[in-house]
Amino acid sequence: MRAPKNFEDGMARLETILSQMQSEETTLSESVKLYAEAASLMEYCHAALEKASLQMEEIDASRSEKAGPETEE
């Protein structure tokens, strides 16, 4: 399996895999292969979310530094 282009593509593929695994026509062998692909996609998507979260924290920290300490009156 190649990595998806982005988070949204990864999530779309996960939805497709879920539908395929729920199908009565999917064999056990196919389900195992799909499960392996889904596990890899979940890892990719989790890493993408972690990266985005870190970027947002950096933005927040940068904004806090620019604002300076708040003073009480």
C-alpha positions as CSV (number, residue, x, y, z in Angstrom):
1,M,0.0,0.0,0.0
2,R,1.3,3.4,-0.9
3,A,0.7,6.3,1.5
4,P,-2.3,8.6,0.7
5,K,-1.6,12.0,-0.8
6,N,-3.1,13.6,2.3
7,F,-5.2,13.1,5.4
8,E,-8.5,13.4,3.6
9,D,-7.6,10.8,1.0
10,G,-6.6,8.5,3.9
11,M,-9.9,8.9,5.6
12,A,-11.8,8.3,2.4
13,R,-9.9,5.1,1.8
14,L,-10.6,4.0,5.4
15,E,-14.4,4.6,4.7
16,T,-14.1,2.5,1.6
17,I,-12.3,-0.3,3.4
18,L,-15.0,-0.3,6.1
19,S,-17.7,-0.7,3.5
20,Q,-15.8,-3.5,1.8
21,M,-15.3,-5.3,5.1
22,Q,-18.9,-5.1,6.0
23,S,-19.9,-6.6,2.7
24,E,-21.1,-10.3,2.9
25,E,-19.3,-10.9,-0.4
26,T,-15.8,-10.1,1.1
27,T,-13.9,-13.2,1.9
28,L,-12.0,-13.8,5.2
29,S,-8.7,-13.6,3.3
30,E,-9.7,-10.3,1.7
31,S,-10.9,-9.0,5.0
32,V,-7.5,-9.7,6.6
33,K,-5.7,-7.8,3.7
34,L,-8.1,-4.9,4.1
35,Y,-7.6,-4.9,7.9
36,A,-3.8,-4.7,7.4
37,E,-4.3,-1.8,4.9
38,A,-6.6,0.0,7.4
39,A,-4.1,-0.4,10.2
40,S,-1.5,1.3,8.1
41,L,-3.9,4.1,7.1
42,M,-4.9,4.7,10.7
43,E,-1.3,5.1,11.6
44,Y,-0.8,7.6,8.8
45,C,-3.9,9.6,9.7
46,H,-3.0,9.6,13.4
47,A,0.5,11.0,12.5
48,A,-1.1,13.6,10.3
49,L,-3.4,14.7,13.1
50,E,-0.5,14.8,15.5
51,K,1.5,17.0,13.1
52,A,-1.4,19.4,12.7
53,S,-1.9,19.6,16.4
54,L,1.7,20.5,16.9
55,Q,1.5,23.2,14.2
56,M,-1.6,24.7,16.0
57,E,0.3,24.7,19.3
58,E,3.2,26.5,17.7
59,I,0.9,29.1,16.2
60,D,-0.8,29.6,19.6
61,A,2.6,29.9,21.4
62,S,3.8,32.4,18.8
63,R,0.7,34.5,19.2
64,S,1.0,34.4,23.0
65,E,4.6,35.6,22.8
66,K,3.6,38.5,20.5
67,A,0.8,39.5,22.8
68,G,3.1,39.7,25.8
69,P,2.1,39.3,29.4
70,E,-1.3,40.5,30.4
71,T,-1.4,43.0,33.1
72,E,-4.2,43.4,35.6
73,E,-5.6,46.8,36.5
